[in-house]
Amino acid sequence: MTATLMKVPKFRNTQWVSFVGGEGIVRSYTPECGTWTYLIEMALELEPNFGRVGAETMILLTEADLRTT
């Protein structure tokens, strides 16, 4: 049996990050294929006149796609 070593995640929960196309908050992260995958809740825009409907946009990005703000 061999052990697989993973590096420590670069980002933490509730940390603001930026990426191509926007910025958001790290909501969770998991190890996947030798790297970390992060669930990012995108920053809210101004609320439209008709209000918000449903959950805000959440995306999955790899560590290589993220930068600190």
Beta strands, then each sheet from edge to edge (+ up, - down):
strand 1: 16-19
strand 2: 22-32
strand 3: 35-42
strand 4: 58-62
strand 5: 67-68
sheet 1: 4+ 3- 2+ 1- 5+
end
